[in-house]
Amino acid sequence: MGINDPSDTSANLQIGPTDAGMVRIYVEADGGIEVPMDFEPDEAEEIAEEIRAAAQGARNMSRKKKR
């Protein structure tokens, strides 16, 4: 499965600080799959920047389609 492949899988996403000073991204998907991912605060900020850049790219694509 790639980034552009559609999927019927549903998942819950939680993001927050841990007691250990890390940032946890926690994904819980169908079938009882749980994926906790811990990041240093600097890494979490890099991920946030990547998400913002992807959101901007998606906005740009949708604007081009409307023209």
PDB file of N, CA, C, O and CB in Angstrom:
ATOM      1  N   MET A   1       0.853  -1.175   0.000  1.00  0.00           N
ATOM      2  CA  MET A   1       0.000   0.000   0.000  1.00  0.00           C
ATOM      3  C   MET A   1       0.899   1.238   0.000  1.00  0.00           C
ATOM      4  O   MET A   1       1.879   1.309   0.742  1.00  0.00           O
ATOM      5  CB  MET A   1      -0.971  -0.002   1.232  1.00  0.00           C
ATOM      6  N   GLY A   2       0.555   2.195  -0.831  1.00  0.00           N
ATOM      7  CA  GLY A   2       1.308   3.437  -0.910  1.00  0.00           C
ATOM      8  C   GLY A   2       0.483   4.620  -0.443  1.00  0.00           C
ATOM      9  O   GLY A   2      -0.674   4.474  -0.051  1.00  0.00           O
ATOM     10  N   ILE A   3       1.088   5.783  -0.491  1.00  0.00           N
ATOM     11  CA  ILE A   3       0.445   6.995   0.028  1.00  0.00           C
ATOM     12  C   ILE A   3      -0.796   7.379  -0.774  1.00  0.00           C
ATOM     13  O   ILE A   3      -1.698   8.016  -0.230  1.00  0.00           O
ATOM     14  CB  ILE A   3       1.433   8.151   0.022  1.00  0.00           C
ATOM     15  N   ASN A   4      -0.862   7.010  -2.045  1.00  0.00           N
ATOM     16  CA  ASN A   4      -2.005   7.385  -2.881  1.00  0.00           C
ATOM     17  C   ASN A   4      -3.042   6.278  -3.032  1.00  0.00           C
ATOM     18  O   ASN A   4      -4.031   6.453  -3.742  1.00  0.00           O
ATOM     19  CB  ASN A   4      -1.521   7.792  -4.239  1.00  0.00           C
ATOM     20  N   ASP A   5      -2.828   5.134  -2.369  1.00  0.00           N
ATOM     21  CA  ASP A   5      -3.773   4.022  -2.464  1.00  0.00           C
ATOM     22  C   ASP A   5      -4.915   4.210  -1.474  1.00  0.00           C
ATOM     23  O   ASP A   5      -4.667   4.446  -0.291  1.00  0.00           O
ATOM     24  CB  ASP A   5      -3.062   2.680  -2.210  1.00  0.00           C
ATOM     25  N   PRO A   6      -6.171   4.110  -1.934  1.00  0.00           N
ATOM     26  CA  PRO A   6      -7.302   4.237  -1.016  1.00  0.00           C
ATOM     27  C   PRO A   6      -7.375   3.037  -0.075  1.00  0.00           C
ATOM     28  O   PRO A   6      -6.895   1.950  -0.397  1.00  0.00           O
ATOM     29  CB  PRO A   6      -8.618   4.378  -1.799  1.00  0.00           C
ATOM     30  N   SER A   7      -7.979   3.249   1.085  1.00  0.00           N
ATOM     31  CA  SER A   7      -8.101   2.187   2.081  1.00  0.00           C
ATOM     32  C   SER A   7      -9.404   2.339   2.844  1.00  0.00           C
ATOM     33  O   SER A   7      -9.867   3.452   3.093  1.00  0.00           O
ATOM     34  CB  SER A   7      -6.905   2.203   3.052  1.00  0.00           C
ATOM     35  N   ASP A   8      -9.988   1.210   3.210  1.00  0.00           N
ATOM     36  CA  ASP A   8     -11.194   1.214   4.034  1.00  0.00           C
ATOM     37  C   ASP A   8     -10.863   1.041   5.512  1.00  0.00           C
ATOM     38  O   ASP A   8     -11.766   1.007   6.348  1.00  0.00           O
ATOM     39  CB  ASP A   8     -12.144   0.111   3.583  1.00  0.00           C
ATOM     40  N   THR A   9      -9.584   0.932   5.839  1.00  0.00           N
ATOM     41  CA  THR A   9      -9.171   0.759   7.225  1.00  0.00           C
ATOM     42  C   THR A   9      -9.404   2.053   7.987  1.00  0.00           C
ATOM     43  O   THR A   9      -9.041   3.134   7.524  1.00  0.00           O
ATOM     44  CB  THR A   9      -7.688   0.331   7.313  1.00  0.00           C
ATOM     45  N   SER A  10     -10.011   1.930   9.154  1.00  0.00           N
ATOM     46  CA  SER A  10     -10.187   3.123   9.985  1.00  0.00           C
ATOM     47  C   SER A  10      -9.228   3.042  11.169  1.00  0.00           C
ATOM     48  O   SER A  10      -8.857   1.954  11.609  1.00  0.00           O
ATOM     49  CB  SER A  10     -11.668   3.260  10.474  1.00  0.00           C
ATOM     50  N   ALA A  11      -8.838   4.198  11.672  1.00  0.00           N
ATOM     51  CA  ALA A  11      -7.895   4.248  12.787  1.00  0.00           C
ATOM     52  C   ALA A  11      -8.148   5.496  13.610  1.00  0.00           C
ATOM     53  O   ALA A  11      -8.694   6.487  13.127  1.00  0.00           O
ATOM     54  CB  ALA A  11      -6.437   4.217  12.282  1.00  0.00           C
ATOM     55  N   ASN A  12      -7.740   5.421  14.852  1.00  0.00           N
ATOM     56  CA  ASN A  12      -7.782   6.573  15.751  1.00  0.00           C
ATOM     57  C   ASN A  12      -6.359   7.059  15.962  1.00  0.00           C
ATOM     58  O   ASN A  12      -5.428   6.258  16.056  1.00  0.00           O
ATOM     59  CB  ASN A  12      -8.462   6.212  17.115  1.00  0.00           C
ATOM     60  N   LEU A  13      -6.194   8.362  16.035  1.00  0.00           N
ATOM     61  CA  LEU A  13      -4.884   8.970  16.215  1.00  0.00           C
ATOM     62  C   LEU A  13      -4.918   9.850  17.452  1.00  0.00           C
ATOM     63  O   LEU A  13      -5.802  10.692  17.608  1.00  0.00           O
ATOM     64  CB  LEU A  13      -4.468   9.786  14.966  1.00  0.00           C
ATOM     65  N   GLN A  14      -3.937   9.643  18.333  1.00  0.00           N
ATOM     66  CA  GLN A  14      -3.790  10.492  19.513  1.00  0.00           C
ATOM     67  C   GLN A  14      -2.364  11.023  19.526  1.00  0.00           C
ATOM     68  O   GLN A  14      -1.423  10.299  19.200  1.00  0.00           O
ATOM     69  CB  GLN A  14      -4.119   9.707  20.836  1.00  0.00           C
ATOM     70  N   ILE A  15      -2.206  12.278  19.900  1.00  0.00           N
ATOM     71  CA  ILE A  15      -0.884  12.894  19.981  1.00  0.00           C
ATOM     72  C   ILE A  15      -0.809  13.651  21.290  1.00  0.00           C
ATOM     73  O   ILE A  15      -1.721  14.405  21.630  1.00  0.00           O
ATOM     74  CB  ILE A  15      -0.608  13.839  18.763  1.00  0.00           C
ATOM     75  N   GLY A  16       0.282  13.453  22.032  1.00  0.00           N
ATOM     76  CA  GLY A  16       0.427  14.180  23.286  1.00  0.00           C
ATOM     77  C   GLY A  16       1.775  13.927  23.934  1.00  0.00           C
ATOM     78  O   GLY A  16       2.541  13.073  23.487  1.00  0.00           O
ATOM     79  N   PRO A  17       2.061  14.679  24.996  1.00  0.00           N
ATOM     80  CA  PRO A  17       3.320  14.506  25.715  1.00  0.00           C
ATOM     81  C   PRO A  17       3.256  13.292  26.645  1.00  0.00           C
ATOM     82  O   PRO A  17       2.191  12.939  27.151  1.00  0.00           O
ATOM     83  CB  PRO A  17       3.653  15.772  26.518  1.00  0.00           C
ATOM     84  N   THR A  18       4.403  12.665  26.860  1.00  0.00           N
ATOM     85  CA  THR A  18       4.490  11.554  27.807  1.00  0.00           C
ATOM     86  C   THR A  18       5.111  12.045  29.108  1.00  0.00           C
ATOM     87  O   THR A  18       5.663  13.144  29.170  1.00  0.00           O
ATOM     88  CB  THR A  18       5.317  10.381  27.214  1.00  0.00           C
ATOM     89  N   ASP A  19       5.015  11.219  30.143  1.00  0.00           N
ATOM     90  CA  ASP A  19       5.639  11.548  31.430  1.00  0.00           C
ATOM     91  C   ASP A  19       7.155  11.638  31.321  1.00  0.00           C
ATOM     92  O   ASP A  19       7.808  12.265  32.156  1.00  0.00           O
ATOM     93  CB  ASP A  19       5.261  10.509  32.479  1.00  0.00           C
ATOM     94  N   ALA A  20       7.717  11.004  30.282  1.00  0.00           N
ATOM     95  CA  ALA A  20       9.166  10.979  30.093  1.00  0.00           C
ATOM     96  C   ALA A  20       9.670  12.155  29.262  1.00  0.00           C
ATOM     97  O   ALA A  20      10.853  12.202  28.925  1.00  0.00           O
ATOM     98  CB  ALA A  20       9.576   9.684  29.435  1.00  0.00           C
ATOM     99  N   GLY A  21       8.790  13.111  28.924  1.00  0.00           N
ATOM    100  CA  GLY A  21       9.211  14.279  28.160  1.00  0.00           C
ATOM    101  C   GLY A  21       9.309  14.039  26.665  1.00  0.00           C
ATOM    102  O   GLY A  21       9.950  14.808  25.949  1.00  0.00           O
ATOM    103  N   MET A  22       8.684  12.986  26.197  1.00  0.00           N
ATOM    104  CA  MET A  22       8.660  12.687  24.771  1.00  0.00           C
ATOM    105  C   MET A  22       7.301  13.106  24.215  1.00  0.00           C
ATOM    106  O   MET A  22       6.375  13.407  24.968  1.00  0.00           O
ATOM    107  CB  MET A  22       8.936  11.169  24.505  1.00  0.00           C
ATOM    108  N   VAL A  23       7.197  13.120  22.901  1.00  0.00           N
ATOM    109  CA  VAL A  23       5.913  13.339  22.244  1.00  0.00           C
ATOM    110  C   VAL A  23       5.499  11.996  21.659  1.00  0.00           C
ATOM    111  O   VAL A  23       6.244  11.383  20.895  1.00  0.00           O
ATOM    112  CB  VAL A  23       5.996  14.468  21.128  1.00  0.00           C
ATOM    113  N   ARG A  24       4.310  11.547  22.024  1.00  0.00           N
ATOM    114  CA  ARG A  24       3.836  10.249  21.530  1.00  0.00           C
ATOM    115  C   ARG A  24       2.758  10.456  20.478  1.00  0.00           C
ATOM    116  O   ARG A  24       1.805  11.210  20.675  1.00  0.00           O
ATOM    117  CB  ARG A  24       3.294   9.380  22.691  1.00  0.00           C
ATOM    118  N   ILE A  25       2.934   9.764  19.354  1.00  0.00           N
ATOM    119  CA  ILE A  25       1.888   9.613  18.350  1.00  0.00           C
ATOM    120  C   ILE A  25       1.411   8.181  18.508  1.00  0.00           C
ATOM    121  O   ILE A  25       2.182   7.237  18.342  1.00  0.00           O
ATOM    122  CB  ILE A  25       2.403   9.926  16.864  1.00  0.00           C
ATOM    123  N   TYR A  26       0.140   8.028  18.828  1.00  0.00           N
ATOM    124  CA  TYR A  26      -0.432   6.710  19.103  1.00  0.00           C
ATOM    125  C   TYR A  26      -1.532   6.436  18.094  1.00  0.00           C
ATOM    126  O   TYR A  26      -2.499   7.190  17.990  1.00  0.00           O
ATOM    127  CB  TYR A  26      -0.982   6.622  20.558  1.00  0.00           C
ATOM    128  N   VAL A  27      -1.373   5.346  17.351  1.00  0.00           N
ATOM    129  CA  VAL A  27      -2.347   4.962  16.334  1.00  0.00           C
ATOM    130  C   VAL A  27      -2.980   3.641  16.750  1.00  0.00           C
ATOM    131  O   VAL A  27      -2.284   2.674  17.061  1.00  0.00           O
ATOM    132  CB  VAL A  27      -1.683   4.848  14.923  1.00  0.00           C
ATOM    133  N   GLU A  28      -4.305   3.613  16.752  1.00  0.00           N
ATOM    134  CA  GLU A  28      -5.045   2.385  17.037  1.00  0.00           C
ATOM    135  C   GLU A  28      -5.935   2.107  15.830  1.00  0.00           C
ATOM    136  O   GLU A  28      -6.806   2.908  15.490  1.00  0.00           O
ATOM    137  CB  GLU A  28      -5.894   2.505  18.367  1.00  0.00           C
ATOM    138  N   ALA A  29      -5.703   0.955  15.186  1.00  0.00           N
ATOM    139  CA  ALA A  29      -6.414   0.634  13.947  1.00  0.00           C
ATOM    140  C   ALA A  29      -7.314  -0.579  14.129  1.00  0.00           C
ATOM    141  O   ALA A  29      -7.264  -1.277  15.141  1.00  0.00           O
ATOM    142  CB  ALA A  29      -5.422   0.383  12.811  1.00  0.00           C
ATOM    143  N   ASP A  30      -8.143  -0.804  13.106  1.00  0.00           N
ATOM    144  CA  ASP A  30      -9.021  -1.976  13.094  1.00  0.00           C
ATOM    145  C   ASP A  30      -8.221  -3.242  13.382  1.00  0.00           C
ATOM    146  O   ASP A  30      -7.052  -3.349  13.010  1.00  0.00           O
ATOM    147  CB  ASP A  30      -9.748  -2.099  11.738  1.00  0.00           C
ATOM    148  N   GLY A  31      -8.854  -4.184  14.038  1.00  0.00           N
ATOM    149  CA  GLY A  31      -8.199  -5.456  14.308  1.00  0.00           C
ATOM    150  C   GLY A  31      -7.318  -5.431  15.543  1.00  0.00           C
ATOM    151  O   GLY A  31      -6.541  -6.361  15.760  1.00  0.00           O
ATOM    152  N   GLY A  32      -7.422  -4.390  16.356  1.00  0.00           N
ATOM    153  CA  GLY A  32      -6.645  -4.318  17.586  1.00  0.00           C
ATOM    154  C   GLY A  32      -5.191  -3.922  17.401  1.00  0.00           C
ATOM    155  O   GLY A  32      -4.376  -4.131  18.299  1.00  0.00           O
ATOM    156  N   ILE A  33      -4.859  -3.360  16.266  1.00  0.00           N
ATOM    157  CA  ILE A  33      -3.480  -2.932  16.024  1.00  0.00           C
ATOM    158  C   ILE A  33      -3.227  -1.628  16.771  1.00  0.00           C
ATOM    159  O   ILE A  33      -3.983  -0.666  16.628  1.00  0.00           O
ATOM    160  CB  ILE A  33      -3.202  -2.757  14.498  1.00  0.00           C
ATOM    161  N   GLU A  34      -2.165  -1.601  17.565  1.00  0.00           N
ATOM    162  CA  GLU A  34      -1.780  -0.399  18.311  1.00  0.00           C
ATOM    163  C   GLU A  34      -0.332  -0.068  17.985  1.00  0.00           C
ATOM    164  O   GLU A  34       0.543  -0.929  18.070  1.00  0.00           O
ATOM    165  CB  GLU A  34      -1.972  -0.599  19.850  1.00  0.00           C
ATOM    166  N   VAL A  35      -0.082   1.180  17.613  1.00  0.00           N
ATOM    167  CA  VAL A  35       1.270   1.608  17.259  1.00  0.00           C
ATOM    168  C   VAL A  35       1.612   2.868  18.043  1.00  0.00           C
ATOM    169  O   VAL A  35       1.212   3.964  17.650  1.00  0.00           O
ATOM    170  CB  VAL A  35       1.399   1.858  15.727  1.00  0.00           C
ATOM    171  N   PRO A  36       2.355   2.729  19.160  1.00  0.00           N
ATOM    172  CA  PRO A  36       2.825   3.906  19.878  1.00  0.00           C
ATOM    173  C   PRO A  36       4.199   4.316  19.326  1.00  0.00           C
ATOM    174  O   PRO A  36       5.100   3.484  19.219  1.00  0.00           O
ATOM    175  CB  PRO A  36       2.900   3.626  21.415  1.00  0.00           C
ATOM    176  N   MET A  37       4.351   5.583  18.981  1.00  0.00           N
ATOM    177  CA  MET A  37       5.628   6.085  18.461  1.00  0.00           C
ATOM    178  C   MET A  37       6.041   7.291  19.294  1.00  0.00           C
ATOM    179  O   MET A  37       5.320   8.285  19.363  1.00  0.00           O
ATOM    180  CB  MET A  37       5.521   6.465  16.938  1.00  0.00           C
ATOM    181  N   ASP A  38       7.208   7.195  19.927  1.00  0.00           N
ATOM    182  CA  ASP A  38       7.705   8.275  20.776  1.00  0.00           C
ATOM    183  C   ASP A  38       8.818   9.034  20.066  1.00  0.00           C
ATOM    184  O   ASP A  38       9.681   8.439  19.421  1.00  0.00           O
ATOM    185  CB  ASP A  38       8.207   7.723  22.122  1.00  0.00           C
ATOM    186  N   PHE A  39       8.783  10.368  20.197  1.00  0.00           N
ATOM    187  CA  PHE A  39       9.756  11.228  19.537  1.00  0.00           C
ATOM    188  C   PHE A  39      10.273  12.272  20.510  1.00  0.00           C
ATOM    189  O   PHE A  39       9.550  12.727  21.396  1.00  0.00           O
ATOM    190  CB  PHE A  39       9.139  11.902  18.303  1.00  0.00           C
ATOM    191  N   GLU A  40      11.526  12.645  20.334  1.00  0.00           N
ATOM    192  CA  GLU A  40      12.075  13.788  21.064  1.00  0.00           C
ATOM    193  C   GLU A  40      11.302  15.024  20.595  1.00  0.00           C
ATOM    194  O   GLU A  40      10.814  15.043  19.465  1.00  0.00           O
ATOM    195  CB  GLU A  40      13.643  13.948  20.821  1.00  0.00           C
ATOM    196  N   PRO A  41      11.181  16.049  21.432  1.00  0.00           N
ATOM    197  CA  PRO A  41      10.442  17.249  21.018  1.00  0.00           C
ATOM    198  C   PRO A  41      10.931  17.849  19.692  1.00  0.00           C
ATOM    199  O   PRO A  41      10.117  18.283  18.877  1.00  0.00           O
ATOM    200  CB  PRO A  41      10.541  18.294  22.101  1.00  0.00           C
ATOM    201  N   ASP A  42      12.245  17.877  19.470  1.00  0.00           N
ATOM    202  CA  ASP A  42      12.763  18.425  18.208  1.00  0.00           C
ATOM    203  C   ASP A  42      12.308  17.595  17.010  1.00  0.00           C
ATOM    204  O   ASP A  42      11.968  18.143  15.962  1.00  0.00           O
ATOM    205  CB  ASP A  42      14.296  18.488  18.245  1.00  0.00           C
ATOM    206  N   GLU A  43      12.302  16.259  17.172  1.00  0.00           N
ATOM    207  CA  GLU A  43      11.823  15.391  16.095  1.00  0.00           C
ATOM    208  C   GLU A  43      10.341  15.641  15.826  1.00  0.00           C
ATOM    209  O   GLU A  43       9.910  15.673  14.674  1.00  0.00           O
ATOM    210  CB  GLU A  43      12.060  13.907  16.448  1.00  0.00           C
ATOM    211  N   ALA A  44       9.567  15.819  16.895  1.00  0.00           N
ATOM    212  CA  ALA A  44       8.132  16.072  16.746  1.00  0.00           C
ATOM    213  C   ALA A  44       7.890  17.375  15.991  1.00  0.00           C
ATOM    214  O   ALA A  44       6.964  17.461  15.186  1.00  0.00           O
ATOM    215  CB  ALA A  44       7.446  16.123  18.124  1.00  0.00           C
ATOM    216  N   GLU A  45       8.715  18.386  16.244  1.00  0.00           N
ATOM    217  CA  GLU A  45       8.570  19.649  15.518  1.00  0.00           C
ATOM    218  C   GLU A  45       8.890  19.469  14.039  1.00  0.00           C
ATOM    219  O   GLU A  45       8.246  20.082  13.188  1.00  0.00           O
ATOM    220  CB  GLU A  45       9.479  20.725  16.127  1.00  0.00           C
ATOM    221  N   GLU A  46       9.889  18.628  13.721  1.00  0.00           N
ATOM    222  CA  GLU A  46      10.201  18.340  12.319  1.00  0.00           C
ATOM    223  C   GLU A  46       9.029  17.641  11.639  1.00  0.00           C
ATOM    224  O   GLU A  46       8.693  17.947  10.495  1.00  0.00           O
ATOM    225  CB  GLU A  46      11.470  17.473  12.215  1.00  0.00           C
ATOM    226  N   ILE A  47       8.409  16.698  12.353  1.00  0.00           N
ATOM    227  CA  ILE A  47       7.243  15.996  11.808  1.00  0.00           C
ATOM    228  C   ILE A  47       6.107  16.984  11.566  1.00  0.00           C
ATOM    229  O   ILE A  47       5.435  16.923  10.537  1.00  0.00           O
ATOM    230  CB  ILE A  47       6.782  14.866  12.767  1.00  0.00           C
ATOM    231  N   ALA A  48       5.894  17.890  12.510  1.00  0.00           N
ATOM    232  CA  ALA A  48       4.841  18.901  12.359  1.00  0.00           C
ATOM    233  C   ALA A  48       5.099  19.768  11.127  1.00  0.00           C
ATOM    234  O   ALA A  48       4.162  20.110  10.405  1.00  0.00           O
ATOM    235  CB  ALA A  48       4.751  19.785  13.623  1.00  0.00           C
ATOM    236  N   GLU A  49       6.355  20.124  10.884  1.00  0.00           N
ATOM    237  CA  GLU A  49       6.693  20.915   9.697  1.00  0.00           C
ATOM    238  C   GLU A  49       6.392  20.135   8.419  1.00  0.00           C
ATOM    239  O   GLU A  49       5.897  20.700   7.444  1.00  0.00           O
ATOM    240  CB  GLU A  49       8.176  21.325   9.728  1.00  0.00           C
ATOM    241  N   GLU A  50       6.694  18.826   8.429  1.00  0.00           N
ATOM    242  CA  GLU A  50       6.404  17.993   7.262  1.00  0.00           C
ATOM    243  C   GLU A  50       4.902  17.902   7.018  1.00  0.00           C
ATOM    244  O   GLU A  50       4.456  17.920   5.871  1.00  0.00           O
ATOM    245  CB  GLU A  50       6.996  16.588   7.445  1.00  0.00           C
ATOM    246  N   ILE A  51       4.123  17.803   8.091  1.00  0.00           N
ATOM    247  CA  ILE A  51       2.664  17.748   7.951  1.00  0.00           C
ATOM    248  C   ILE A  51       2.143  19.065   7.387  1.00  0.00           C
ATOM    249  O   ILE A  51       1.275  19.065   6.514  1.00  0.00           O
ATOM    250  CB  ILE A  51       1.991  17.442   9.311  1.00  0.00           C
ATOM    251  N   ARG A  52       2.668  20.191   7.882  1.00  0.00           N
ATOM    252  CA  ARG A  52       2.240  21.496   7.360  1.00  0.00           C
ATOM    253  C   ARG A  52       2.584  21.632   5.872  1.00  0.00           C
ATOM    254  O   ARG A  52       1.782  22.138   5.087  1.00  0.00           O
ATOM    255  CB  ARG A  52       2.901  22.638   8.162  1.00  0.00           C
ATOM    256  N   ALA A  53       3.785  21.175   5.494  1.00  0.00           N
ATOM    257  CA  ALA A  53       4.189  21.251   4.085  1.00  0.00           C
ATOM    258  C   ALA A  53       3.293  20.368   3.218  1.00  0.00           C
ATOM    259  O   ALA A  53       2.926  20.758   2.110  1.00  0.00           O
ATOM    260  CB  ALA A  53       5.666  20.833   3.921  1.00  0.00           C
ATOM    261  N   ALA A  54       2.940  19.188   3.714  1.00  0.00           N
ATOM    262  CA  ALA A  54       2.051  18.297   2.959  1.00  0.00           C
ATOM    263  C   ALA A  54       0.660  18.915   2.826  1.00  0.00           C
ATOM    264  O   ALA A  54       0.031  18.808   1.774  1.00  0.00           O
ATOM    265  CB  ALA A  54       1.957  16.915   3.644  1.00  0.00           C
ATOM    266  N   ALA A  55       0.183  19.557   3.886  1.00  0.00           N
ATOM    267  CA  ALA A  55      -1.129  20.216   3.832  1.00  0.00           C
ATOM    268  C   ALA A  55      -1.118  21.330   2.791  1.00  0.00           C
ATOM    269  O   ALA A  55      -2.080  21.492   2.041  1.00  0.00           O
ATOM    270  CB  ALA A  55      -1.515  20.784   5.219  1.00  0.00           C
ATOM    271  N   GLN A  56      -0.042  22.089   2.748  1.00  0.00           N
ATOM    272  CA  GLN A  56       0.055  23.160   1.757  1.00  0.00           C
ATOM    273  C   GLN A  56       0.101  22.580   0.349  1.00  0.00           C
ATOM    274  O   GLN A  56      -0.527  23.116  -0.564  1.00  0.00           O
ATOM    275  CB  GLN A  56       1.299  24.028   2.016  1.00  0.00           C
ATOM    276  N   GLY A  57       0.841  21.487   0.170  1.00  0.00           N
ATOM    277  CA  GLY A  57       0.884  20.834  -1.135  1.00  0.00           C
ATOM    278  C   GLY A  57      -0.488  20.341  -1.567  1.00  0.00           C
ATOM    279  O   GLY A  57      -0.856  20.460  -2.736  1.00  0.00           O
ATOM    280  N   ALA A  58      -1.242  19.790  -0.628  1.00  0.00           N
ATOM    281  CA  ALA A  58      -2.599  19.320  -0.936  1.00  0.00           C
ATOM    282  C   ALA A  58      -3.501  20.492  -1.304  1.00  0.00           C
ATOM    283  O   ALA A  58      -4.309  20.388  -2.227  1.00  0.00           O
ATOM    284  CB  ALA A  58      -3.193  18.548   0.261  1.00  0.00           C
ATOM    285  N   ARG A  59      -3.368  21.613  -0.584  1.00  0.00           N
ATOM    286  CA  ARG A  59      -4.153  22.813  -0.920  1.00  0.00           C
ATOM    287  C   ARG A  59      -3.833  23.279  -2.335  1.00  0.00           C
ATOM    288  O   ARG A  59      -4.731  23.605  -3.111  1.00  0.00           O
ATOM    289  CB  ARG A  59      -3.873  23.954   0.090  1.00  0.00           C
ATOM    290  N   ASN A  60      -2.554  23.304  -2.657  1.00  0.00           N
ATOM    291  CA  ASN A  60      -2.141  23.748  -3.991  1.00  0.00           C
ATOM    292  C   ASN A  60      -2.716  22.845  -5.076  1.00  0.00           C
ATOM    293  O   ASN A  60      -3.137  23.331  -6.126  1.00  0.00           O
ATOM    294  CB  ASN A  60      -0.614  23.781  -4.092  1.00  0.00           C
ATOM    295  N   MET A  61      -2.738  21.532  -4.833  1.00  0.00           N
ATOM    296  CA  MET A  61      -3.297  20.594  -5.814  1.00  0.00           C
ATOM    297  C   MET A  61      -4.791  20.816  -5.994  1.00  0.00           C
ATOM    298  O   MET A  61      -5.292  20.789  -7.118  1.00  0.00           O
ATOM    299  CB  MET A  61      -3.033  19.146  -5.386  1.00  0.00           C
ATOM    300  N   SER A  62      -5.502  21.035  -4.899  1.00  0.00           N
ATOM    301  CA  SER A  62      -6.954  21.224  -5.011  1.00  0.00           C
ATOM    302  C   SER A  62      -7.281  22.540  -5.701  1.00  0.00           C
ATOM    303  O   SER A  62      -8.294  22.629  -6.395  1.00  0.00           O
ATOM    304  CB  SER A  62      -7.611  21.182  -3.624  1.00  0.00           C
ATOM    305  N   ARG A  63      -6.455  23.555  -5.529  1.00  0.00           N
ATOM    306  CA  ARG A  63      -6.674  24.830  -6.234  1.00  0.00           C
ATOM    307  C   ARG A  63      -6.486  24.659  -7.731  1.00  0.00           C
ATOM    308  O   ARG A  63      -7.236  25.224  -8.527  1.00  0.00           O
ATOM    309  CB  ARG A  63      -5.718  25.916  -5.706  1.00  0.00           C
ATOM    310  N   LYS A  64      -5.473  23.871  -8.117  1.00  0.00           N
ATOM    311  CA  LYS A  64      -5.219  23.645  -9.538  1.00  0.00           C
ATOM    312  C   LYS A  64      -6.375  22.894 -10.183  1.00  0.00           C
ATOM    313  O   LYS A  64      -6.719  23.159 -11.335  1.00  0.00           O
ATOM    314  CB  LYS A  64      -3.912  22.871  -9.734  1.00  0.00           C
ATOM    315  N   LYS A  65      -6.981  21.953  -9.446  1.00  0.00           N
ATOM    316  CA  LYS A  65      -8.100  21.175  -9.989  1.00  0.00           C
ATOM    317  C   LYS A  65      -9.345  22.032 -10.172  1.00  0.00           C
ATOM    318  O   LYS A  65     -10.157  21.751 -11.054  1.00  0.00           O
ATOM    319  CB  LYS A  65      -8.417  19.996  -9.074  1.00  0.00           C
ATOM    320  N   LYS A  66      -9.515  23.074  -9.358  1.00  0.00           N
ATOM    321  CA  LYS A  66     -10.696  23.940  -9.434  1.00  0.00           C
ATOM    322  C   LYS A  66     -10.642  24.873 -10.632  1.00  0.00           C
ATOM    323  O   LYS A  66     -11.672  25.405 -11.048  1.00  0.00           O
ATOM    324  CB  LYS A  66     -10.834  24.755  -8.161  1.00  0.00           C
ATOM    325  N   ARG A  67      -9.478  25.077 -11.181  1.00  0.00           N
ATOM    326  CA  ARG A  67      -9.329  26.010 -12.306  1.00  0.00           C
ATOM    327  C   ARG A  67      -9.774  25.424 -13.594  1.00  0.00           C
ATOM    328  O   ARG A  67      -9.710  26.087 -14.629  1.00  0.00           O
ATOM    329  CB  ARG A  67      -7.918  26.454 -12.440  1.00  0.00           C
TER     330      ARG A  67
END
